[in-house]
Amino acid sequence: MPSPKKDRVRQHIRDRYAGIATSGGSCGCSGGCCSPDALLNPDASVQIGYSKDELAAVPTGANMGLGCGNPQALAALRSGETVVDLGCGGGFDCFLAARRVGKRGRAIGVDMTPEMVHKARENAAKGKIKNVDFRLGEIEHLPVADATADVILSNCVINLSPDKPQVFAEAFRVLKPGGRLAISDVVAIAAIPARVKRELQAHSGCIAGSATVPETERMLKKAGFDRIRIRVNERSTLFIKDWFPGSGAEKYVRSATIEAVKKGARK
């Protein structure tokens, strides 16, 4: 049965990111939930692991500075592969993936915010990028057929979901046998205070919904994943401290890389 609290969180997140999409990347929120040097600064993408060449390779406006790492560095994408990006935003990681998989491959971006999907499609048209497909949908209920993807990417989005086990179950469903996860996200390294968890802005600011490393491992195993590897980036405190000023977020969460494989031989 749907939870009113989960629905409230999901709607707040949808509203916040709709505002970001339509305002061209400005914060679109109040109460200190972000700052010009935090989540919404494209230049900060170098700090979290992207190269200047990667930033220059995407259409203007695609990089909205909303990530917490570079899942491309984990993915080891190959020519001809199909990639699904969970929470694609303006299409940044999809465009980088599309370049790596080439004309024989494709990148599918899924986002629950119509404004973001519209922005991503506009960016694709602007960049004349043909091997991308942007779809409206929730990452808990992916509009993607079974065994479609060789790789699933996601960048600082799964923490936003109020139903993470369902996200991982869906990721497992759409991966081909032998397919892999390459995720950058936020994990909790200490108990998040109740006052922070009550703040809707702390949820949309990638703090309050973070799961711990053991919780994430359990969810991945339950979904059926193998070869799970989660690495915490301790240096991420340098940018996390600015995400939700005054909350002490850097005491409770870190960015992390999450890798896993769906059992079975590659076809």
C-alpha positions as a Markdown table, in Angstrom:
| # | Residue | x | y | z |
|---|---|---|---|---|
| 1 | Met | 0.0 | 0.0 | 0.0 |
| 2 | Pro | 1.4 | 3.4 | -0.9 |
| 3 | Ser | 2.6 | 5.5 | 2.1 |
| 4 | Pro | 1.5 | 9.1 | 2.4 |
| 5 | Lys | 4.9 | 10.0 | 3.8 |
| 6 | Lys | 6.7 | 8.4 | 0.9 |
| 7 | Asp | 4.4 | 10.1 | -1.6 |
| 8 | Arg | 5.0 | 13.5 | 0.1 |
| 9 | Val | 8.8 | 13.0 | -0.2 |
| 10 | Arg | 8.5 | 11.9 | -3.8 |
| 11 | Gln | 6.3 | 14.9 | -4.8 |
| 12 | His | 8.7 | 17.3 | -3.0 |
| 13 | Ile | 11.6 | 15.9 | -4.9 |
| 14 | Arg | 9.7 | 16.0 | -8.2 |
| 15 | Asp | 8.8 | 19.7 | -7.6 |
| 16 | Arg | 12.3 | 20.7 | -6.6 |
| 17 | Tyr | 13.9 | 19.1 | -9.7 |
| 18 | Ala | 11.2 | 20.5 | -12.0 |
| 19 | Gly | 12.1 | 23.9 | -10.7 |
| 20 | Ile | 15.8 | 23.3 | -11.4 |
| 21 | Ala | 15.0 | 22.1 | -15.0 |
| 22 | Thr | 12.8 | 25.1 | -15.8 |
| 23 | Ser | 15.1 | 27.7 | -14.1 |
| 24 | Gly | 18.0 | 26.6 | -16.2 |
| 25 | Gly | 20.0 | 25.2 | -13.3 |
| 26 | Ser | 19.4 | 27.8 | -10.6 |
| 27 | Cys | 18.5 | 26.5 | -7.2 |
| 28 | Gly | 14.8 | 26.9 | -7.3 |
| 29 | Cys | 14.4 | 26.3 | -3.6 |
| 30 | Ser | 14.5 | 28.2 | -0.3 |
| 31 | Gly | 15.7 | 27.6 | 3.2 |
| 32 | Gly | 19.3 | 26.9 | 2.3 |
| 33 | Cys | 18.8 | 23.5 | 0.7 |
| 34 | Cys | 21.6 | 24.3 | -1.8 |
| 35 | Ser | 24.1 | 26.9 | -2.6 |
| 36 | Pro | 25.7 | 28.2 | -5.8 |
| 37 | Asp | 28.8 | 26.2 | -5.0 |
| 38 | Ala | 27.0 | 23.0 | -4.1 |
| 39 | Leu | 24.8 | 20.6 | -6.1 |
| 40 | Leu | 24.1 | 23.1 | -8.9 |
| 41 | Asn | 27.5 | 24.2 | -10.0 |
| 42 | Pro | 28.6 | 22.5 | -13.2 |
| 43 | Asp | 32.2 | 23.5 | -12.6 |
| 44 | Ala | 32.1 | 21.3 | -9.5 |
| 45 | Ser | 31.9 | 18.3 | -11.8 |
| 46 | Val | 35.7 | 18.3 | -12.1 |
| 47 | Gln | 35.9 | 18.0 | -8.4 |
| 48 | Ile | 33.7 | 14.9 | -8.3 |
| 49 | Gly | 35.6 | 13.1 | -11.0 |
| 50 | Tyr | 34.8 | 14.3 | -14.5 |
| 51 | Ser | 37.5 | 15.4 | -16.9 |
| 52 | Lys | 37.3 | 18.8 | -18.7 |
| 53 | Asp | 37.1 | 16.8 | -22.0 |
| 54 | Glu | 34.0 | 15.1 | -20.8 |
| 55 | Leu | 32.4 | 18.4 | -19.7 |
| 56 | Ala | 33.2 | 19.9 | -23.2 |
| 57 | Ala | 31.7 | 16.8 | -25.0 |
| 58 | Val | 28.1 | 17.3 | -24.0 |
| 59 | Pro | 25.5 | 19.9 | -25.2 |
| 60 | Thr | 25.4 | 23.2 | -23.3 |
| 61 | Gly | 23.0 | 22.9 | -20.4 |
| 62 | Ala | 23.2 | 19.1 | -20.0 |
| 63 | Asn | 25.6 | 19.3 | -17.1 |
| 64 | Met | 23.6 | 20.7 | -14.3 |
| 65 | Gly | 26.1 | 19.9 | -11.5 |
| 66 | Leu | 23.7 | 17.5 | -9.8 |
| 67 | Gly | 26.0 | 14.5 | -9.3 |
| 68 | Cys | 28.2 | 13.2 | -6.5 |
| 69 | Gly | 30.7 | 11.2 | -8.6 |
| 70 | Asn | 31.4 | 9.9 | -12.1 |
| 71 | Pro | 29.7 | 6.5 | -12.8 |
| 72 | Gln | 31.3 | 6.6 | -16.3 |
| 73 | Ala | 34.6 | 5.8 | -14.7 |
| 74 | Leu | 33.2 | 2.6 | -13.3 |
| 75 | Ala | 31.2 | 1.4 | -16.2 |
| 76 | Ala | 34.0 | 0.4 | -18.7 |
| 77 | Leu | 31.4 | 0.9 | -21.5 |
| 78 | Arg | 32.0 | -1.0 | -24.8 |
| 79 | Ser | 30.9 | -0.2 | -28.3 |
| 80 | Gly | 27.4 | -1.5 | -29.1 |
| 81 | Glu | 26.2 | -1.7 | -25.5 |
| 82 | Thr | 22.9 | -0.5 | -24.2 |
| 83 | Val | 23.0 | 1.7 | -21.1 |
| 84 | Val | 20.1 | 2.8 | -18.9 |
| 85 | Asp | 20.6 | 5.8 | -16.7 |
| 86 | Leu | 18.4 | 6.0 | -13.6 |
| 87 | Gly | 17.4 | 9.6 | -12.9 |
| 88 | Cys | 18.9 | 11.1 | -16.1 |
| 89 | Gly | 18.2 | 14.8 | -15.4 |
| 90 | Gly | 19.3 | 16.9 | -18.3 |
| 91 | Gly | 21.0 | 14.0 | -20.0 |
| 92 | Phe | 24.6 | 14.6 | -19.0 |
| 93 | Asp | 25.7 | 11.0 | -18.2 |
| 94 | Cys | 23.5 | 9.6 | -21.1 |
| 95 | Phe | 25.3 | 11.8 | -23.6 |
| 96 | Leu | 28.7 | 10.7 | -22.3 |
| 97 | Ala | 27.6 | 7.0 | -22.4 |
| 98 | Ala | 26.2 | 7.5 | -25.9 |
| 99 | Arg | 29.6 | 8.7 | -27.1 |
| 100 | Arg | 31.3 | 5.6 | -25.6 |
| 101 | Val | 28.9 | 3.0 | -26.9 |
| 102 | Gly | 28.9 | 4.5 | -30.4 |
| 103 | Lys | 26.4 | 4.3 | -33.2 |
| 104 | Arg | 25.7 | 0.6 | -32.6 |
| 105 | Gly | 24.9 | 1.2 | -29.0 |
| 106 | Arg | 22.3 | 3.4 | -27.2 |
| 107 | Ala | 21.7 | 5.2 | -24.0 |
| 108 | Ile | 18.2 | 5.3 | -22.4 |
| 109 | Gly | 17.6 | 7.9 | -19.7 |
| 110 | Val | 14.7 | 7.7 | -17.3 |
| 111 | Asp | 13.5 | 10.5 | -15.1 |
| 112 | Met | 10.2 | 11.1 | -13.1 |
| 113 | Thr | 10.2 | 14.8 | -13.8 |
| 114 | Pro | 8.5 | 15.8 | -17.1 |
| 115 | Glu | 10.5 | 19.0 | -17.2 |
| 116 | Met | 13.8 | 17.1 | -16.9 |
| 117 | Val | 12.8 | 14.7 | -19.7 |
| 118 | His | 11.9 | 17.7 | -21.9 |
| 119 | Lys | 15.2 | 19.4 | -21.2 |
| 120 | Ala | 17.1 | 16.2 | -22.0 |
| 121 | Arg | 15.3 | 15.8 | -25.3 |
| 122 | Glu | 16.0 | 19.4 | -26.2 |
| 123 | Asn | 19.7 | 18.9 | -25.3 |
| 124 | Ala | 19.8 | 15.8 | -27.5 |
| 125 | Ala | 18.3 | 17.7 | -30.4 |
| 126 | Lys | 20.7 | 20.6 | -29.9 |
| 127 | Gly | 23.7 | 18.3 | -29.9 |
| 128 | Lys | 22.3 | 16.2 | -32.8 |
| 129 | Ile | 22.8 | 13.0 | -30.7 |
| 130 | Lys | 20.8 | 10.2 | -32.2 |
| 131 | Asn | 21.6 | 7.2 | -30.1 |
| 132 | Val | 19.8 | 8.4 | -26.9 |
| 133 | Asp | 16.2 | 7.9 | -25.8 |
| 134 | Phe | 14.7 | 9.8 | -22.8 |
| 135 | Arg | 11.6 | 8.3 | -21.1 |
| 136 | Leu | 9.3 | 9.6 | -18.4 |
| 137 | Gly | 9.0 | 7.2 | -15.5 |
| 138 | Glu | 9.9 | 6.4 | -11.9 |
| 139 | Ile | 13.0 | 4.4 | -11.2 |
| 140 | Glu | 10.9 | 2.1 | -9.0 |
| 141 | His | 8.9 | 1.2 | -12.1 |
| 142 | Leu | 11.2 | 1.5 | -15.1 |
| 143 | Pro | 9.6 | 1.9 | -18.6 |
| 144 | Val | 12.1 | -0.5 | -19.9 |
| 145 | Ala | 11.7 | -4.1 | -21.0 |
| 146 | Asp | 13.3 | -7.1 | -19.3 |
| 147 | Ala | 16.9 | -7.9 | -20.1 |
| 148 | Thr | 17.5 | -4.7 | -22.1 |
| 149 | Ala | 20.6 | -3.2 | -20.6 |
| 150 | Asp | 24.2 | -4.2 | -20.5 |
| 151 | Val | 24.9 | -1.5 | -17.9 |
| 152 | Ile | 22.8 | 0.6 | -15.5 |
| 153 | Leu | 24.2 | 4.0 | -14.5 |
| 154 | Ser | 22.9 | 6.3 | -11.8 |
| 155 | Asn | 24.4 | 9.4 | -10.3 |
| 156 | Cys | 23.2 | 10.7 | -6.9 |
| 157 | Val | 19.6 | 9.6 | -7.5 |
| 158 | Ile | 18.9 | 6.3 | -5.7 |
| 159 | Asn | 19.3 | 8.0 | -2.3 |
| 160 | Leu | 16.2 | 10.1 | -3.3 |
| 161 | Ser | 14.0 | 7.1 | -3.7 |
| 162 | Pro | 11.7 | 6.2 | -0.7 |
| 163 | Asp | 11.6 | 2.6 | -2.0 |
| 164 | Lys | 15.2 | 1.6 | -2.7 |
| 165 | Pro | 14.7 | -2.2 | -2.6 |
| 166 | Gln | 12.2 | -1.8 | -5.5 |
| 167 | Val | 14.8 | 0.3 | -7.4 |
| 168 | Phe | 17.4 | -2.4 | -7.2 |
| 169 | Ala | 14.8 | -5.1 | -8.1 |
| 170 | Glu | 13.9 | -3.1 | -11.2 |
| 171 | Ala | 17.5 | -2.6 | -12.1 |
| 172 | Phe | 18.0 | -6.4 | -11.9 |
| 173 | Arg | 15.0 | -7.0 | -14.1 |
| 174 | Val | 16.1 | -4.8 | -16.9 |
| 175 | Leu | 19.7 | -5.9 | -16.9 |
| 176 | Lys | 20.8 | -8.7 | -19.2 |
| 177 | Pro | 22.5 | -11.8 | -17.7 |
| 178 | Gly | 26.0 | -10.7 | -16.9 |
| 179 | Gly | 25.0 | -7.0 | -16.9 |
| 180 | Arg | 26.5 | -4.6 | -14.4 |
| 181 | Leu | 25.6 | -1.7 | -12.2 |
| 182 | Ala | 27.9 | 1.4 | -12.1 |
| 183 | Ile | 26.5 | 3.8 | -9.6 |
| 184 | Ser | 27.7 | 7.0 | -7.8 |
| 185 | Asp | 25.5 | 7.8 | -4.8 |
| 186 | Val | 25.4 | 8.9 | -1.2 |
| 187 | Val | 25.5 | 6.5 | 1.8 |
| 188 | Ala | 25.1 | 7.1 | 5.5 |
| 189 | Ile | 28.2 | 6.5 | 7.6 |
| 190 | Ala | 26.5 | 7.5 | 10.9 |
| 191 | Ala | 22.9 | 7.9 | 12.2 |
| 192 | Ile | 21.2 | 10.8 | 10.5 |
| 193 | Pro | 19.4 | 12.9 | 13.2 |
| 194 | Ala | 15.6 | 12.8 | 13.3 |
| 195 | Arg | 15.5 | 16.6 | 12.8 |
| 196 | Val | 17.3 | 16.3 | 9.5 |
| 197 | Lys | 15.2 | 13.3 | 8.4 |
| 198 | Arg | 12.1 | 15.4 | 9.0 |
| 199 | Glu | 13.3 | 18.1 | 6.5 |
| 200 | Leu | 11.9 | 17.6 | 3.1 |
| 201 | Gln | 14.7 | 19.7 | 1.7 |
| 202 | Ala | 17.2 | 17.4 | 3.3 |
| 203 | His | 15.6 | 14.6 | 1.3 |
| 204 | Ser | 15.7 | 16.5 | -2.0 |
| 205 | Gly | 19.2 | 17.6 | -1.1 |
| 206 | Cys | 20.5 | 14.0 | -1.1 |
| 207 | Ile | 21.0 | 13.7 | 2.7 |
| 208 | Ala | 18.0 | 12.4 | 4.6 |
| 209 | Gly | 17.2 | 9.4 | 2.4 |
| 210 | Ser | 20.7 | 7.9 | 2.4 |
| 211 | Ala | 21.1 | 4.2 | 3.3 |
| 212 | Thr | 24.1 | 2.7 | 5.1 |
| 213 | Val | 26.6 | 0.5 | 3.3 |
| 214 | Pro | 25.4 | -2.7 | 5.0 |
| 215 | Glu | 21.8 | -1.8 | 4.1 |
| 216 | Thr | 22.7 | -1.2 | 0.5 |
| 217 | Glu | 24.6 | -4.5 | 0.4 |
| 218 | Arg | 21.6 | -6.3 | 1.8 |
| 219 | Met | 19.2 | -4.7 | -0.7 |
| 220 | Leu | 21.5 | -5.6 | -3.6 |
| 221 | Lys | 21.8 | -9.2 | -2.5 |
| 222 | Lys | 18.1 | -9.5 | -2.0 |
| 223 | Ala | 17.5 | -8.2 | -5.6 |
| 224 | Gly | 19.8 | -11.0 | -6.8 |
| 225 | Phe | 23.1 | -9.1 | -7.5 |
| 226 | Asp | 26.5 | -10.7 | -7.2 |
| 227 | Arg | 30.1 | -9.3 | -6.9 |
| 228 | Ile | 28.9 | -6.3 | -4.9 |
| 229 | Arg | 31.5 | -3.7 | -4.2 |
| 230 | Ile | 30.9 | -0.4 | -2.4 |
| 231 | Arg | 33.7 | 2.1 | -1.8 |
| 232 | Val | 33.2 | 5.2 | 0.3 |
| 233 | Asn | 34.9 | 8.4 | -0.8 |
| 234 | Glu | 36.1 | 10.1 | 2.4 |
| 235 | Arg | 37.2 | 13.2 | 0.5 |
| 236 | Ser | 33.5 | 13.9 | -0.5 |
| 237 | Thr | 33.1 | 15.8 | 2.8 |
| 238 | Leu | 34.8 | 18.7 | 0.9 |
| 239 | Phe | 31.6 | 19.2 | -1.2 |
| 240 | Ile | 28.9 | 17.5 | 0.9 |
| 241 | Lys | 29.4 | 20.1 | 3.7 |
| 242 | Asp | 27.8 | 22.7 | 1.3 |
| 243 | Trp | 24.8 | 20.7 | 0.3 |
| 244 | Phe | 22.5 | 21.4 | 3.3 |
| 245 | Pro | 24.2 | 24.2 | 5.2 |
| 246 | Gly | 23.9 | 24.1 | 9.0 |
| 247 | Ser | 22.8 | 20.4 | 9.0 |
| 248 | Gly | 26.3 | 18.9 | 9.6 |
| 249 | Ala | 25.6 | 16.7 | 6.6 |
| 250 | Glu | 29.3 | 15.9 | 6.3 |
| 251 | Lys | 29.2 | 14.1 | 9.6 |
| 252 | Tyr | 26.5 | 11.7 | 8.5 |
| 253 | Val | 27.0 | 10.9 | 4.7 |
| 254 | Arg | 29.6 | 10.4 | 2.1 |
| 255 | Ser | 29.5 | 9.8 | -1.6 |
| 256 | Ala | 30.3 | 6.2 | -2.7 |
| 257 | Thr | 30.7 | 4.1 | -5.7 |
| 258 | Ile | 28.4 | 1.0 | -6.0 |
| 259 | Glu | 29.2 | -1.8 | -8.4 |
| 260 | Ala | 27.4 | -5.2 | -8.8 |
| 261 | Val | 26.7 | -7.8 | -11.5 |
| 262 | Lys | 23.6 | -9.7 | -12.5 |
| 263 | Lys | 24.5 | -13.4 | -12.4 |
| 264 | Gly | 24.6 | -15.2 | -15.7 |
| 265 | Ala | 26.8 | -15.3 | -18.8 |
| 266 | Arg | 27.0 | -12.3 | -21.1 |
| 267 | Lys | 25.2 | -12.9 | -24.4 |
